Amino acid sequence: MYHVLIPVDTDEERVTAQIETLRSLPADPDDLSVTVLHVLEEIDTMPDEGGATFIDDLNESLPEIRDVPDTVSLVEDRLEGDGIEVDRAELVGDAAGGIGQVASDIDADAILLGGRKRSPVGKALFGSVSQQVIIDADRPVIIAD
């Protein structure tokens, strides 16, 4: 069984590209399993002394407070329709670090990221989750275009 981690955000076009890229892999759907990951970014503010505990509690309960994006269900529905075994993971924290950690925890064979068009200046100013995942990964990373 070849296990692929697919981190998704809220961009439906990017998610559709990830689905099509997975479908194009030379593997039988019966030999594939997928974990769909959605990372919620932590609330990171400079609270006053008493507010630190509140912020920590809020971050811990983010998955219950915020709805899962429709793109998570989109991936699950389409891949299950293809006969691929799918499960879901959610994480609160840094996206790049979280993707790597979950890939390690589930022993994924590969990570399938959605590509984003950004200029080199944009990457330098705003960073790139994909770039950081590629640099830190200890397993193959596939970028859907």
Phi, psi and omega in degrees: 000127179261117186256123182245132173267125178242097174285132181235153173244208184263003183273110184295324179296317180295318180295319177298320177296322178296318179298313181296323178295317178298316179298333182277351179294144182281068181217148175286134179306331179291342180260008181248144166225150186228139167247121178268124183245134171237125180256124174266128179287139178294150171280120186234097179230170177265086181284162173287180185306314182283342184277346183299316179295320179299315180297317178299315179296320179297315179299321179295329183262006180306316180300330179279332183278316185265141177286150174288135181298151178302334182296331178296311178295324178301311179297312181302311183297314183293317182287322175298324175297334177274359180085018180264134178289127185230136168228174188234145174225147176228148184212144173250125178151202180289128185298307184298311179296321180294320179299313179298319180295314180295318178303318178291315182300321182266000181056049179295144176280333180204160175243129180248105183262153172273129180283153179227133179280116179216143177287160176303323178294318178300319178296318181294320183283316188255352183078170179218119178299314180302313181300316181293321178298315180300315181296318186272345189293143174249023180208166181299142175239126179252133178251120177280138182247000000 
